[in-house]
Amino acid sequence: MNNYHLDYLDELESESIHIFREVAGQFEKPALLFSGGKDSITLVHLALKAFRPGKFPFPLVHIDTGHNFPEALQFRDYLAEQIGEKLIVRHVEDTIKAKRLTEQKGKFASRNQLQTYTLLDTIEEFGFDACIGGARRDEEKARAKERIFSVRDEFGQWDPKRQRPELWNIYNGKIHKGENVRAFPISNWTELDVWNYIRREKIALPSIYFSHNREVLEYEGQYVAVSDFIRIDETDVIVQKKVRYRTVGDMTCTAAVASEASTIEDIISEIIATKTSERGETRIDDKVSEAAMEDRKKNGYF
Amino acid sequence: MDILRFITAGSVDDGKSTLIGRLLYDSKNIMVDQLEAMEKQTKNRAEGDIDLALLTDGLRAEREQGITIDVAYKYFTTPKRKFIIADAPGHIQYTRNMVTGASNSDLIIILVDARNGVAEQTRRHSIIASLLNMPQVIVAVNKMDLVDYSQDVYNNIVIEYAKLAKALELNDVTYIPISALNGDNIVDRSAALQWYEGDPLLHLLENVEVQKVINLDKARFPVQYVIRPQTEALHDYRGYAGKIISGIYKKGDAITVLPSGATSTIKAIEIDGGKLVDEAFAPQAVVLHTEDDIDISRGDVIVLNSDLPQTAQELEVLICWMDTKPLVAGNKYLLQINSTRVRSVVKNIAFRVDVNSLQKNDSPAQVELNDIVKATIKTAHPVVYDSYKDLRANGGAVLIDETSNVTVGACMIQ
């Protein structure tokens, strides 16, 4: 028996590959939502394992808010090019102009909510019936409740009270026209699992995940990168800091952490020692209310 | 390191969410910001100490009502294991969500309120554990602080539950007295429960032998997807992608493809998107190649000739009904088992299991939400399966309503 034992990372990997192949087998027009962040990079790595030597049965799709870190965008283009898969980019900026949407105001005005419009338009434009995403259940407590195949109505809305039972490893992706499914292959991975996997598989990441010098402003204990997208007030204190990013979202709503970690090993040590959760430490957008994520999901967000 | 997947179950106020909060809190798997959010919430609700249940009740409606509606998945790691917890609802109207959580678990913790003893939901959840063939059961007698840590109270509950376990053929049951609220016997041994000689709960969870539901004898490989690059270099490449749900496959093994019955041998096994290996085993995700050019597509099952599964168009099943629309004999549904989906009709409903008395009520006129019935299902095409009792991975199926697309039933094939 002992020779036939899988390590926990292998077990997680196998579960994720299985989910990828269920999406490929059940849907006509899936897409892989790819941001250039570590979770979606991990998804790409898993997809390579699931489908090579064949092509991916889906394109990579990025909803570009216009507030992304340039390093993440460069990496996004580099990786798509390197693996020879199709990358579709749609811009929130274009949706704002076309639909005359009103942008958030304030110091850290974020396009996080508006990106849902672009996502839903993109789903409609290409007729995507399933979107694969890198959400994990350990990230946030509304996400902890979501199924691996999460059915969204024609407005992209999640109804937490009417989720389909999801039994054993059987995924029901049957939908009506206009609906779509969000599929989450790494639902059961934790932040640390992802980092351990990145280390084991030697997966390349954008440079901003590692310690670097950056001009940041200190705001309520968080370090926010100085950029054209945030409002700098006279009272703001701008400092040079050695930082890294624990998550990569928009420049307006992602905070950096002070860090000297320059290798994956160092990062893993820091994550093991940290006393703050991933989103708690780095996401400004979750602090709006106790149910911020649940509300966004109900409106079609990931 | 391995993974233990477990589920917590019990009646509404037995303290399931508190127990999970306590496990995470005492094993230092709760972060400072999460704790702060919980403290703030607890103040909002004008209660005393931190309400640990707030950690898992992730939906607004749950926090408002103070109950768990849907399964929440929680994760924690100790140096010994990674744990995946399904925190399932206790309320009777959400029993289907408990079934969902239980279907993927290796172990169930059934909480019993020391003041109430074995209650209706305890029976119900134990019956579900039995139906789902849960390999291991831990009965945690909670709220011992409210019965003065009385050994007599505990012993009486153990005696009462043991009778139930015997009737349900739950063979591997461990008992433990705890107080989730106060942390007694959760991570450390409790000073107030000196008379209890066993290990604390976390220790049990860390050391329980995971009877992986993987069966290494019966080799089963449902094909999920066919990889055909159709490039010049890989013109003839045709790989069958899937996950080995049970057993071991070796290069050169004689195989049968079901339901067609075509035979061949394994020419090659690939993992990691192209790496050739001589053998692979459950639950690895692999790509198989066959020696002969035979017709294989999604939904087919590749098995070893040494131990064949059943192939039939008429199935005896136990169904846990999960929809608010009742099940009516004669209705058509899609039946999905692993990656196979076939049209089916529920022909005959033999009896309903009364989950309180375990009695079998003959020929119920209607089957309602959360009912458990024995039925016969006829399928449009042959289905490849094993008995659920022998092989969970190939004996569970779901019924899908073709008009609403909703998963309406969980089937355990007999």
Interface residues (C-beta under 8 A of the other chain):
Chain A: M1 Y4 H5 L6 D7 Y8 D10 E11 L12 E13 S14 E15 I17 H18 R21 E22 A24 G25 L48 K49 A50 F51 R52 P53 G54 K55 P57 R137 D138 E140 K141 A142 R143 A144 K145 V151 P160 K161 Q163 R164 P165 E166 L167 W168 N169 I170 N172 K174 I175 H176 S187 N188 T190 L192 D193 T274 K275 T276 S277 G280 E281 E290 A291 E294
Chain B: M1 D2 I3 M31 V32 D33 Q34 A37 Q41 L55 T56 D57 G58 L59 R60 A61 R63 I69 D70 V71 A72 Y73 K74 Y75 T77 K82 I84 R96 N97 V99 T100 S103 N104 L216 Q224 Y225 I227 R228 P229 L234 Y237 G239 A241 G242 K243 I245 I248 I271 D272 G273 G274 F281 A282 P283 Q284 A285 R298 M322 L334 Q336 I337 N338 S339 R392 A393 G396 A397 V398 I400 N405 V406 T407 A410
